[in-house]
Amino acid sequence: MTSSLRPQVIALYKQLAYLGREYPLGYENFFRPKLKSAFLKKRDLTDEEEIKKSIALGEYVCKELETLYYLRKYRAMRRRYVNK
């Protein structure tokens, strides 16, 4: 891996691990093993463009997780404050 992209990959892993703590199916038994296997699957990439594509995909997954959490928060607030 090129040394200029290594910090980005590590930061992405840390960010995904942080976001995964609130994953509905569980962190230790579901999210963390999937995250680790996804990163291990791509560890042999050497082409800089492929690494950048993988980083972009990981950032997309981060946004999707954030959206999932915002939606869950919105639904919980709506249940509390809106009469049915």
Residue frames as qw, qx, qy, qz and C-alpha x, y, z in Angstrom:
[[0.000, 0.891, 0.453, 0.000, 0.00, 0.00, 0.00],
 [0.356, 0.588, -0.063, 0.723, 1.28, 3.45, -0.76],
 [0.392, -0.233, -0.548, 0.702, 2.39, 5.24, 2.35],
 [0.122, -0.089, -0.001, -0.989, 0.29, 8.33, 1.54],
 [0.604, -0.269, -0.428, -0.616, -2.96, 6.33, 1.64],
 [0.503, -0.109, -0.803, 0.301, -2.19, 4.30, 4.74],
 [0.008, 0.106, 0.514, -0.851, -3.33, 6.99, 7.23],
 [0.515, 0.007, -0.189, -0.836, -6.59, 7.37, 5.33],
 [0.665, -0.080, -0.711, -0.214, -7.26, 3.65, 5.50],
 [0.359, -0.121, -0.743, 0.551, -6.48, 3.52, 9.23],
 [0.197, 0.073, 0.260, -0.942, -8.70, 6.56, 9.90],
 [0.613, -0.036, -0.427, -0.664, -11.52, 4.96, 7.91],
 [0.584, -0.117, -0.799, 0.088, -11.21, 1.73, 9.91],
 [0.167, -0.131, -0.610, 0.764, -11.31, 3.65, 13.19],
 [0.365, 0.042, 0.004, -0.930, -14.30, 5.67, 12.08],
 [0.666, -0.075, -0.585, -0.456, -16.21, 2.58, 10.99],
 [0.483, -0.128, -0.793, 0.349, -15.34, 0.81, 14.23],
 [0.037, 0.097, 0.426, -0.899, -16.60, 3.81, 16.19],
 [0.523, 0.028, -0.196, -0.829, -19.84, 3.99, 14.21],
 [0.606, -0.028, -0.762, -0.225, -20.36, 0.24, 14.54],
 [0.070, 0.049, -0.783, 0.617, -20.66, 0.38, 18.32],
 [0.447, 0.206, 0.385, -0.781, -24.35, 1.29, 17.99],
 [0.370, 0.118, -0.733, -0.559, -25.16, -1.19, 15.22],
 [0.736, -0.201, 0.073, -0.643, -28.55, -2.86, 15.88],
 [0.936, 0.044, -0.334, -0.102, -27.32, -6.44, 15.42],
 [0.784, -0.581, 0.098, 0.197, -24.44, -5.99, 17.85],
 [0.155, 0.887, -0.429, -0.066, -20.85, -4.85, 17.66],
 [0.348, -0.524, 0.777, 0.005, -18.82, -7.77, 19.00],
 [0.620, 0.085, 0.779, -0.027, -20.76, -10.59, 17.38],
 [0.606, 0.644, 0.464, 0.062, -21.77, -9.07, 14.06],
 [0.287, 0.957, -0.028, -0.031, -20.28, -5.73, 13.03],
 [0.283, -0.785, 0.525, 0.169, -16.65, -6.07, 14.14],
 [0.653, -0.093, 0.706, 0.258, -16.00, -9.45, 12.45],
 [0.580, 0.690, 0.411, 0.136, -17.59, -8.19, 9.21],
 [0.080, 0.980, -0.166, -0.077, -15.53, -5.01, 9.32],
 [0.452, -0.600, 0.624, 0.218, -12.31, -6.91, 9.97],
 [0.683, 0.160, 0.671, 0.240, -12.95, -9.43, 7.21],
 [0.460, 0.856, 0.233, 0.043, -13.79, -6.65, 4.73],
 [0.031, -0.925, 0.366, 0.101, -10.50, -4.89, 5.45],
 [0.565, -0.383, 0.704, 0.197, -8.50, -8.12, 5.40],
 [0.719, 0.463, 0.509, 0.100, -10.01, -9.03, 2.04],
 [0.413, 0.896, 0.053, 0.155, -8.64, -5.80, 0.54],
 [0.522, -0.768, 0.252, 0.273, -5.24, -5.81, 2.28],
 [0.685, -0.080, 0.503, 0.521, -3.34, -7.00, -0.78],
 [0.420, 0.861, 0.270, 0.102, -4.39, -4.09, -2.99],
 [0.570, -0.301, 0.155, 0.749, -1.44, -2.26, -4.47],
 [0.235, 0.487, 0.439, 0.718, -3.04, -0.17, -7.20],
 [0.073, -0.137, -0.323, 0.934, -3.57, 3.35, -5.91],
 [0.408, -0.107, -0.316, -0.850, -6.83, 3.81, -7.84],
 [0.619, -0.280, -0.716, -0.159, -8.32, 0.62, -6.41],
 [0.379, -0.250, -0.607, 0.652, -7.38, 1.72, -2.90],
 [0.118, 0.051, 0.068, -0.989, -9.02, 5.10, -3.49],
 [0.539, -0.203, -0.535, -0.618, -12.18, 3.38, -4.76],
 [0.582, -0.302, -0.734, 0.177, -12.25, 1.21, -1.65],
 [0.194, -0.178, -0.415, 0.871, -11.80, 4.26, 0.58],
 [0.319, -0.067, -0.202, -0.923, -14.67, 5.99, -1.22],
 [0.613, -0.269, -0.674, -0.313, -16.87, 2.92, -0.70],
 [0.476, -0.269, -0.662, 0.513, -15.96, 2.89, 3.00],
 [0.016, 0.088, 0.194, -0.977, -16.86, 6.57, 3.34],
 [0.488, -0.179, -0.455, -0.723, -20.19, 5.83, 1.67],
 [0.605, -0.307, -0.732, 0.056, -20.83, 3.08, 4.22],
 [0.258, -0.176, -0.482, 0.819, -20.05, 5.59, 7.00],
 [0.270, -0.029, -0.087, -0.958, -22.66, 7.97, 5.65],
 [0.604, -0.226, -0.627, -0.438, -25.18, 5.15, 5.40],
 [0.509, -0.276, -0.714, 0.393, -24.56, 4.14, 9.02],
 [0.047, -0.120, -0.291, 0.948, -24.97, 7.74, 10.17],
 [0.443, -0.112, -0.340, -0.822, -28.23, 7.95, 8.24],
 [0.601, -0.259, -0.751, -0.088, -29.42, 4.73, 9.85],
 [0.366, -0.267, -0.606, 0.654, -28.72, 6.13, 13.31],
 [0.140, 0.049, 0.044, -0.988, -30.40, 9.47, 12.56],
 [0.538, -0.188, -0.547, -0.613, -33.47, 7.64, 11.29],
 [0.555, -0.296, -0.751, 0.199, -33.60, 5.50, 14.41],
 [0.184, -0.209, -0.417, 0.865, -33.31, 8.59, 16.60],
 [0.300, -0.043, -0.223, -0.927, -36.03, 10.37, 14.60],
 [0.582, -0.261, -0.679, -0.363, -38.39, 7.42, 14.89],
 [0.454, -0.305, -0.693, 0.470, -37.83, 7.17, 18.64],
 [0.013, -0.162, -0.223, 0.961, -38.51, 10.89, 19.13],
 [0.412, -0.111, -0.426, -0.798, -41.59, 10.70, 16.95],
 [0.550, -0.314, -0.772, -0.055, -42.97, 7.79, 18.98],
 [0.337, -0.294, -0.575, 0.685, -42.48, 9.76, 22.18],
 [0.006, 0.319, 0.167, -0.933, -43.94, 13.08, 21.14],
 [0.386, 0.035, -0.449, -0.805, -46.51, 12.45, 18.43],
 [0.587, 0.072, 0.618, -0.519, -49.90, 11.09, 19.43],
 [0.014, -0.025, 0.897, 0.442, -51.08, 8.20, 17.34]]
